[in-house]
Amino acid sequence: MPSTMEVACEDDDCELDMFENHYTYDVPDDHAVEDLTCPYCGGSDLAEIEV
């Protein structure tokens, strides 16, 4: 099954608390949270949530 990454936006002015990224099998091994931006505010102050 493809992986899922749960991400929190840590920008104090952003209203989004978390989002999930669902990946296909083709996602590169070196892809990380640093490659993402927040879908709500567009910021890059993100942290992966470990579940």
N, CA, C and O of each residue as an XYZ file, in Angstrom:
204
protein
N       0.851     -1.171      0.000
C       0.000      0.000      0.000
C       0.897      1.234      0.000
O       1.903      1.266      0.709
N       0.541      2.258     -0.794
C       1.336      3.495     -0.811
C       1.348      4.170      0.560
O       0.434      3.995      1.366
N       2.389      4.933      0.799
C       2.533      5.565      2.106
C       1.651      6.800      2.244
O       1.199      7.381      1.257
N       1.421      7.182      3.494
C       0.697      8.386      3.849
C       1.562      9.167      4.825
O       2.143      8.587      5.742
N       1.653     10.480      4.634
C       2.398     11.326      5.549
C       1.431     12.330      6.147
O       0.726     13.026      5.415
N       1.389     12.412      7.479
C       0.578     13.413      8.151
C       1.488     14.575      8.509
O       2.566     14.388      9.073
N       1.036     15.788      8.171
C       1.875     16.975      8.289
C       1.122     18.064      9.040
O      -0.073     18.266      8.822
N       1.826     18.764      9.927
C       1.255     19.901     10.645
C       1.908     21.183     10.158
O       3.120     21.230      9.948
N       1.102     22.222      9.980
C       1.626     23.543      9.666
C       1.885     24.241     10.999
O       0.985     24.355     11.830
N       3.114     24.706     11.199
C       3.494     25.319     12.469
C       3.541     26.835     12.403
O       4.071     27.472     13.314
N       3.001     27.426     11.350
C       2.919     28.880     11.235
C       1.804     29.364     12.164
O       0.662     28.922     12.038
N       2.121     30.254     13.083
C       1.138     30.732     14.065
C      -0.047     31.444     13.427
O      -1.128     31.481     14.015
N       0.134     32.007     12.242
C      -0.955     32.724     11.568
C      -1.815     31.822     10.682
O      -2.807     32.286     10.119
N      -1.459     30.566     10.550
C      -2.189     29.640      9.689
C      -3.321     28.966     10.467
O      -3.151     28.588     11.626
N      -4.463     28.824      9.824
C      -5.634     28.208     10.446
C      -5.681     26.687     10.274
O      -6.518     26.027     10.888
N      -4.792     26.122      9.445
C      -4.777     24.680      9.196
C      -3.918     23.997     10.247
O      -2.756     24.362     10.428
N      -4.474     23.010     10.943
C      -3.673     22.349     11.965
C      -2.903     21.152     11.407
O      -1.777     20.897     11.835
N      -3.488     20.413     10.460
C      -2.784     19.275      9.874
C      -3.416     18.883      8.555
O      -4.563     19.228      8.269
N      -2.639     18.146      7.742
C      -3.171     17.580      6.508
C      -2.438     16.284      6.230
O      -1.357     16.041      6.768
N      -3.031     15.455      5.388
C      -2.434     14.188      5.006
C      -2.030     14.226      3.547
O      -2.754     14.753      2.702
N      -0.884     13.672      3.263
C      -0.439     13.489      1.886
C      -0.491     12.000      1.593
O       0.093     11.199      2.322
N      -1.181     11.633      0.539
C      -1.271     10.239      0.117
C      -0.438     10.091     -1.151
O      -0.615     10.840     -2.112
N       0.453      9.138     -1.145
C       1.407      8.978     -2.235
C       1.110      7.757     -3.090
O       0.471      6.803     -2.645
N       1.590      7.810     -4.328
C       1.549      6.643     -5.201
C       2.798      5.811     -4.917
O       3.627      6.182     -4.087
N       2.917      4.711     -5.598
C       4.091      3.866     -5.424
C       5.342      4.496     -6.025
O       6.452      4.044     -5.745
N       5.180      5.537     -6.851
C       6.305      6.121     -7.570
C       6.988      7.274     -6.851
O       7.886      7.889     -7.428
N       6.606      7.597     -5.619
C       7.232      8.706     -4.906
C       8.709      8.375     -4.654
O       9.032      7.261     -4.239
N       9.612      9.344     -4.905
C      11.045      9.087     -4.695
C      11.359      8.796     -3.225
O      10.693      9.315     -2.330
N      12.352      7.985     -2.987
C      12.735      7.629     -1.619
C      13.222      8.833     -0.816
O      13.082      8.863      0.407
N      13.793      9.827     -1.501
C      14.340     10.981     -0.791
C      13.325     12.111     -0.593
O      13.697     13.193     -0.139
N      12.045     11.877     -0.925
C      11.006     12.888     -0.731
C      10.759     13.059      0.762
O      10.638     12.076      1.493
N      10.684     14.323      1.219
C      10.510     14.594      2.649
C       9.573     15.773      2.851
O       9.173     16.426      1.888
N       9.228     16.042      4.087
C       8.328     17.134      4.429
C       8.900     18.479      3.969
O       8.135     19.408      3.710
N      10.200     18.600      3.865
C      10.830     19.834      3.407
C      10.489     20.157      1.950
O      10.654     21.296      1.512
N      10.020     19.171      1.207
C       9.644     19.362     -0.193
C       8.215     19.888     -0.356
O       7.786     20.155     -1.478
N       7.479     20.039      0.734
C       6.064     20.411      0.691
C       5.844     21.859      1.104
O       6.707     22.477      1.728
N       4.683     22.390      0.749
C       4.201     23.666      1.261
C       2.783     23.457      1.794
O       2.080     22.537      1.378
N       2.390     24.301      2.696
C       1.060     24.200      3.288
C       0.005     24.517      2.228
O       0.117     25.532      1.540
N      -1.014     23.672      2.081
C      -2.062     23.931      1.093
C      -2.984     25.094      1.480
O      -3.745     25.579      0.644
N      -2.923     25.536      2.713
C      -3.787     26.634      3.168
C      -3.090     27.992      3.064
O      -3.607     28.914      2.433
N      -1.896     28.110      3.697
C      -1.225     29.413      3.717
C      -0.050     29.500      2.746
O       0.462     30.590      2.490
N       0.377     28.369      2.210
C       1.496     28.365      1.273
C       2.856     28.403      1.946
O       3.881     28.459      1.266
N       2.879     28.372      3.249
C       4.145     28.430      3.989
C       4.891     27.120      3.990
O       4.369     26.084      3.580
N       6.118     27.183      4.456
C       6.955     25.977      4.471
C       7.377     25.589      5.881
O       8.293     24.784      6.047
N       6.723     26.148      6.903
C       7.025     25.804      8.287
C       6.205     24.585      8.689
O       5.232     24.687      9.437
N       6.621     23.425      8.173
C       5.864     22.188      8.347
C       6.647     21.169      9.154
O       7.878     21.186      9.173
N       5.928     20.290      9.814
C       6.543     19.200     10.576
C       5.729     17.937     10.347
O       4.498     17.967     10.345
N       6.433     16.827     10.153
C       5.753     15.543      9.996
C       5.257     15.068     11.357
O       5.977     15.147     12.352
N       4.025     14.577     11.392
C       3.443     14.044     12.615
C       3.695     12.547     12.641
O       3.309     11.832     11.717
N       4.337     12.075     13.691
C       4.579     10.648     13.856
C       3.398     10.021     14.583
O       3.060     10.430     15.693
N       2.780      9.041     13.966
C       1.640      8.352     14.603
C       2.003      6.953     14.985
O       1.172      6.227     15.530
